[in-house]
Amino acid sequence: MPSRILFVCLGNICRSPAAEGVFRALCPEVETDSAGTASYHVGAPPYEAMQAALGRRAVEISDLRARQFGPADFAEFDLIIAMDQSNLEDIKALRPAGNTTPVRLFTDFAPRAGMDHVPDPYYTRDFEGCIDLIEQAAAGLKQHLG
């Protein structure tokens, strides 16, 4: 089982910190982190509406702070998980030559959800639906890792 997993979205204030929080609650033995491909919110806590929605499910993420994804993350993590295709492409564009760290879409681990990406609740305002999908993908990821 990978011991270090990085979850990545655009701004690192909604989807990726939610994925990190849900997965670390599910698999506390795995080291997790989250990052954004953009620098919009570096140093900011997760979006309040996402914190509130996760809090209703007893998932705490107030300790997290947004940071930007960078090439060094390929060496620091065993698996990098992207929330959508655009972020997946941005991550792969930063891959150092010769690096083989796997980069996957989070929704690959929730095939029954019928989604090819985790919709951004910052724009959709559907925090509960986003968390439902994240929980399905987190459970699938845990099962996949064995």
Backbone bond lengths (Angstrom), bond angles and torsions (degrees), N, CA, C in turn:
res aa  C-N    CA-C-N  psi(-1)  N-CA   C-N-CA  omega(-1)  CA-C   N-CA-C  phi
1 M - - - 1.461 - - 1.528 108.02 -
2 P 1.343 116.59 132.33 1.468 117.92 175.54 1.525 110.12 -57.75
3 S 1.311 115.83 138.68 1.458 118.64 -178.79 1.524 112.36 -95.40
4 R 1.350 117.13 -11.91 1.467 120.51 -179.04 1.525 109.55 -137.06
5 I 1.338 116.17 116.28 1.468 121.70 -178.22 1.521 109.21 -123.28
6 L 1.339 115.65 134.10 1.463 122.46 178.65 1.523 108.99 -113.74
7 F 1.330 116.32 128.40 1.464 123.21 176.58 1.525 108.15 -102.83
8 V 1.345 117.31 132.76 1.460 120.99 -173.03 1.527 111.31 -131.76
9 C 1.348 115.20 131.90 1.461 122.05 171.16 1.526 107.69 -130.16
10 L 1.312 117.97 -157.99 1.466 120.93 -177.16 1.521 112.31 -78.56
11 G 1.334 117.40 -60.13 1.457 120.42 -173.28 1.513 115.88 -104.11
12 N 1.333 117.25 -9.11 1.457 123.58 179.53 1.531 113.16 62.53
13 I 1.346 116.71 37.58 1.468 119.46 174.23 1.528 112.78 -126.10
14 C 1.335 118.21 -9.92 1.471 119.86 179.55 1.528 112.08 -125.60
15 R 1.319 115.86 -78.17 1.467 119.99 -170.25 1.519 114.09 -67.38
16 S 1.330 117.67 -51.21 1.469 117.71 -175.38 1.525 113.08 -69.81
17 P 1.346 120.48 -39.20 1.464 116.76 175.15 1.530 111.80 -67.54
18 A 1.328 117.29 -32.08 1.469 119.78 175.91 1.520 109.90 -64.52
19 A 1.336 116.90 -44.14 1.461 120.78 178.88 1.524 110.39 -63.05
20 E 1.323 116.45 -41.96 1.458 120.00 177.88 1.527 110.67 -60.97
21 G 1.323 116.65 -47.07 1.461 120.53 -178.51 1.514 112.91 -63.54
22 V 1.319 116.45 -45.07 1.468 120.57 179.50 1.528 109.92 -64.19
23 F 1.341 117.23 -44.58 1.463 119.32 -176.74 1.528 111.94 -70.79
24 R 1.328 117.88 -37.62 1.474 118.04 179.86 1.531 110.69 -69.22
25 A 1.343 118.11 -28.55 1.461 120.20 174.68 1.533 110.59 -70.64
26 L 1.334 115.90 -34.49 1.463 122.11 -179.00 1.534 111.72 -77.88
27 C 1.328 116.70 -37.66 1.471 122.66 -176.64 1.521 109.66 -133.66
28 P 1.319 118.19 73.11 1.464 120.36 -176.45 1.529 113.87 -63.40
29 E 1.325 116.96 -16.72 1.455 120.35 179.74 1.536 112.80 -76.94
30 V 1.338 117.06 -12.79 1.461 121.49 -179.36 1.530 109.04 -97.13
31 E 1.319 116.56 132.72 1.464 121.43 176.05 1.530 108.34 -75.48
32 T 1.329 116.19 128.40 1.464 120.44 -178.32 1.518 110.18 -126.07
33 D 1.310 114.58 158.54 1.462 122.57 173.56 1.513 106.16 -155.26
34 S 1.319 115.60 170.65 1.455 120.31 175.76 1.522 108.49 -142.55
35 A 1.332 115.21 158.72 1.458 121.48 -178.16 1.521 108.47 -156.49
36 G 1.331 114.81 167.96 1.455 121.55 176.42 1.511 110.10 -121.34
37 T 1.318 116.05 149.30 1.463 119.04 177.63 1.528 111.18 -76.20
38 A 1.321 116.97 -19.91 1.466 121.46 177.73 1.528 109.52 -107.51
39 S 1.309 115.77 162.02 1.473 120.61 -176.73 1.528 112.90 -101.08
40 Y 1.322 117.67 14.73 1.469 121.70 -174.18 1.522 114.84 -52.31
41 H 1.313 117.27 -40.77 1.468 121.08 -168.96 1.526 114.27 -121.37
42 V 1.324 118.49 20.67 1.463 121.62 -176.14 1.532 110.42 -50.81
43 G 1.333 115.00 128.36 1.459 122.19 179.76 1.519 114.95 88.38
44 A 1.323 117.57 -10.16 1.471 121.75 -177.83 1.527 110.66 -83.21
45 P 1.341 116.54 149.99 1.465 119.79 173.83 1.534 109.58 -73.57
46 P 1.324 117.20 166.37 1.461 119.66 175.53 1.541 111.07 -57.17
47 Y 1.320 115.25 150.65 1.456 123.32 -179.41 1.532 110.04 -53.43
48 E 1.312 116.69 132.52 1.472 121.14 -174.85 1.521 113.57 -56.04
49 A 1.325 117.00 -40.59 1.466 119.36 -179.68 1.532 111.22 -64.50
50 M 1.329 117.21 -35.23 1.470 120.41 177.28 1.521 109.55 -70.86
51 Q 1.319 117.63 -41.86 1.469 119.80 177.12 1.526 110.69 -59.04
52 A 1.322 117.02 -42.44 1.466 121.07 -179.07 1.528 110.89 -65.08
53 A 1.339 116.54 -44.19 1.463 120.30 -179.37 1.536 110.51 -63.94
54 L 1.314 117.08 -42.11 1.469 119.87 177.67 1.520 111.19 -68.39
55 G 1.328 116.98 -36.13 1.459 121.00 178.72 1.517 112.40 -59.47
56 R 1.334 116.75 -33.71 1.466 120.81 177.25 1.531 110.75 -67.01
57 R 1.331 116.75 -15.70 1.469 121.64 177.40 1.536 111.04 -109.80
58 A 1.308 116.06 15.95 1.468 122.73 177.85 1.528 113.02 62.05
59 V 1.334 116.60 33.88 1.464 121.66 175.30 1.523 107.16 -113.14
60 E 1.315 115.82 122.16 1.468 122.42 -175.41 1.531 110.33 -105.58
61 I 1.343 116.33 126.02 1.471 119.95 178.63 1.534 112.21 -131.27
62 S 1.324 117.75 13.90 1.463 120.24 -175.65 1.527 113.08 -64.90
63 D 1.338 117.01 -17.57 1.462 120.93 179.50 1.527 113.04 -78.81
64 L 1.321 117.77 -12.48 1.458 121.21 -176.10 1.529 111.69 -81.38
65 R 1.329 116.01 152.20 1.464 122.84 176.05 1.517 108.21 -136.21
66 A 1.320 115.75 139.69 1.456 121.33 -177.40 1.523 110.82 -66.31
67 R 1.315 114.60 141.88 1.460 121.82 173.70 1.518 108.44 -144.12
68 Q 1.319 115.70 162.79 1.455 120.01 -178.79 1.521 110.72 -95.18
69 F 1.313 115.81 138.52 1.451 123.06 175.40 1.526 109.44 -65.92
70 G 1.324 116.23 144.00 1.459 120.05 177.29 1.510 111.93 -146.59
71 P 1.323 117.75 168.24 1.466 121.72 -178.59 1.527 113.89 -55.23
72 A 1.324 118.65 -32.42 1.467 121.30 179.98 1.524 112.25 -62.50
73 D 1.328 117.46 -23.25 1.466 120.39 -179.92 1.529 112.14 -63.13
74 F 1.327 117.31 -26.65 1.468 119.24 178.52 1.529 111.35 -62.72
75 A 1.321 117.47 -34.23 1.461 121.31 179.27 1.523 112.13 -82.60
76 E 1.319 117.15 -23.28 1.466 121.42 -175.52 1.523 113.77 -86.28
77 F 1.335 117.66 -20.23 1.464 120.92 -173.84 1.520 111.71 -124.18
78 D 1.346 114.77 151.59 1.461 122.02 179.62 1.530 112.02 -89.25
79 L 1.330 116.15 -20.39 1.462 122.07 -178.44 1.517 107.84 -153.09
80 I 1.326 116.25 134.00 1.463 121.86 178.12 1.520 107.29 -118.17
81 I 1.329 115.54 127.66 1.467 122.59 -175.28 1.526 109.43 -114.98
82 A 1.328 116.98 122.57 1.467 122.66 179.09 1.528 110.33 -100.73
83 M 1.330 115.57 147.02 1.459 120.39 -178.70 1.529 113.61 -84.19
84 D 1.338 117.24 -19.81 1.461 120.06 178.51 1.525 110.28 -156.12
85 Q 1.322 115.86 170.79 1.467 121.83 -175.41 1.528 112.28 -63.54
86 S 1.309 117.89 -38.91 1.466 121.00 -179.79 1.527 110.85 -61.86
87 N 1.329 116.47 -45.64 1.462 119.67 177.80 1.520 111.17 -67.79
88 L 1.320 117.78 -35.78 1.460 121.30 176.51 1.531 110.04 -58.54
89 E 1.320 116.64 -45.77 1.461 121.00 179.60 1.529 111.24 -65.44
90 D 1.345 116.83 -40.87 1.469 120.29 178.13 1.530 111.52 -63.48
91 I 1.320 116.52 -38.91 1.462 121.17 177.72 1.532 109.82 -64.03
92 K 1.319 116.29 -50.49 1.462 120.59 -177.75 1.530 111.81 -61.46
93 A 1.318 117.30 -31.73 1.470 120.85 179.24 1.529 112.04 -65.37
94 L 1.326 116.83 -21.86 1.465 121.31 -179.72 1.534 112.92 -96.93
95 R 1.329 117.10 1.19 1.469 120.88 -176.70 1.533 110.02 -63.29
96 P 1.334 116.86 125.67 1.471 119.62 176.06 1.536 110.61 -66.38
97 A 1.304 116.46 148.59 1.465 121.76 178.92 1.523 109.50 -55.70
98 G 1.322 115.34 134.06 1.454 121.20 177.24 1.513 115.35 84.32
99 N 1.320 118.52 -8.33 1.464 120.99 -179.19 1.526 110.13 -76.00
100 T 1.337 116.54 140.65 1.469 121.21 -178.08 1.527 113.06 -122.44
101 T 1.322 117.92 14.30 1.467 120.12 179.36 1.528 109.23 -57.09
102 P 1.332 118.04 126.75 1.460 120.02 179.41 1.532 111.93 -64.37
103 V 1.337 115.05 139.57 1.463 122.45 175.38 1.523 106.04 -126.92
104 R 1.341 115.69 122.45 1.469 120.79 -175.10 1.521 110.93 -131.91
105 L 1.317 115.44 158.17 1.460 121.19 170.41 1.528 108.35 -80.03
106 F 1.328 116.80 138.36 1.463 120.56 179.92 1.521 110.89 -61.77
107 T 1.321 117.11 -37.07 1.461 120.33 -177.88 1.528 112.71 -68.31
108 D 1.347 118.25 -13.67 1.468 120.30 173.55 1.527 110.79 -58.62
109 F 1.321 116.27 -24.75 1.460 121.67 -176.88 1.529 112.66 -94.71
110 A 1.328 116.78 5.18 1.474 121.91 176.99 1.525 109.29 -135.15
111 P 1.334 117.70 58.50 1.470 119.86 -174.24 1.524 114.24 -61.75
112 R 1.320 117.07 -29.83 1.472 119.28 -179.38 1.527 112.17 -71.49
113 A 1.326 117.10 -14.74 1.466 120.51 178.99 1.530 111.15 -71.98
114 G 1.336 116.76 -21.77 1.455 120.68 178.24 1.523 113.69 69.85
115 M 1.315 117.88 25.28 1.461 122.41 -178.95 1.524 109.23 -116.55
116 D 1.338 116.31 143.33 1.458 119.95 177.44 1.527 112.18 -100.94
117 H 1.342 116.85 2.89 1.466 121.56 177.85 1.527 108.93 -161.82
118 V 1.324 115.55 163.37 1.464 120.91 173.92 1.528 106.07 -93.22
119 P 1.351 118.11 110.48 1.466 120.19 -179.66 1.530 111.67 -60.02
120 D 1.320 116.41 143.31 1.456 122.33 -176.40 1.525 110.74 -82.98
121 P 1.341 117.88 109.62 1.461 120.31 -177.41 1.528 113.36 -70.05
122 Y 1.322 117.24 -13.61 1.466 120.20 174.55 1.525 109.06 -59.41
123 Y 1.351 115.33 -33.23 1.462 121.08 179.55 1.526 112.71 -101.15
124 T 1.353 117.39 -40.00 1.465 119.76 -176.33 1.519 112.65 -79.42
125 R 1.342 116.69 -23.95 1.467 124.96 -175.87 1.523 112.87 68.69
126 D 1.342 118.38 7.46 1.462 122.48 179.54 1.535 109.57 -94.83
127 F 1.330 116.19 74.11 1.459 121.00 -178.58 1.521 111.33 -66.90
128 E 1.328 117.07 -40.31 1.468 120.66 -178.60 1.527 110.90 -65.02
129 G 1.323 117.08 -44.20 1.468 120.32 178.37 1.514 111.95 -63.96
130 C 1.318 116.40 -38.85 1.458 121.65 177.24 1.526 110.13 -61.87
131 I 1.308 116.56 -46.31 1.473 120.13 -179.31 1.525 110.82 -66.95
132 D 1.338 117.84 -37.39 1.468 120.06 175.84 1.524 110.21 -55.93
133 L 1.337 116.85 -46.72 1.459 121.37 -179.46 1.532 110.75 -66.62
134 I 1.316 116.94 -42.11 1.466 121.04 177.65 1.526 110.84 -60.24
135 E 1.331 117.51 -41.74 1.463 120.37 178.59 1.523 111.41 -63.44
136 Q 1.341 116.97 -40.45 1.465 120.02 177.69 1.526 111.09 -64.11
137 A 1.335 116.12 -44.93 1.462 120.48 -179.49 1.528 111.02 -66.55
138 A 1.328 117.15 -39.20 1.471 120.53 178.87 1.524 110.65 -63.17
139 A 1.316 117.01 -42.52 1.460 120.58 177.73 1.537 110.20 -63.88
140 G 1.319 116.39 -41.87 1.479 120.31 177.69 1.509 111.83 -64.95
141 L 1.329 117.41 -39.29 1.462 121.35 177.67 1.527 110.49 -63.94
142 K 1.326 116.20 -44.55 1.475 119.82 178.13 1.527 110.51 -58.82
143 Q 1.326 116.54 -45.07 1.467 120.86 179.53 1.532 110.20 -64.01
144 H 1.321 117.23 -42.59 1.459 122.39 179.88 1.531 111.82 -60.46
145 L 1.324 115.68 -38.78 1.466 120.98 -177.58 1.514 112.16 -75.31
146 G 1.344 115.15 -20.04 1.460 119.90 176.53 1.475 112.27 79.32
